[in-house]
């Protein structure tokens, strides 16, 4: 397993998370204007909360208000998926997302226009529900269906 972990780390540029699924939560959120000033971007900072990459951060930029209808629709769909993964029907304030653990699927976008490679979030899902252990005492010497 250690060899696989080292290989995963080597597949990503320094400072980047390797592609994969991570338990993470939103630790910061802010709305900033678009470069043109005609829209708004929701900047969500996720922090990995488990595993070897604990405390590493990934930023998601969502064009929640944009002149380009497709960009806005994609961002609103992604925000809705995040809300579902977090167990929320919707939000009135981005701070409602803070501290809720979800699984983020991280990928690496190749650099362009003078910028290096960067992590991007491809999807969100809810954490798998953990089944509590059975409260029935173990059956010894009898048939499993006998009380």
Secondary structure by P-SEA (a helix, b strand, c coil): caaaaaaaaaaccccccccccccccccbbbbbbcccccbbbbbbbbbbcccccccbbbbbbbccccccaaaaaaaaaaaaaaaaaacccccccccccccbbbbbbbbbbbbcccccbbbbbcccccccccccccccccccccccccc
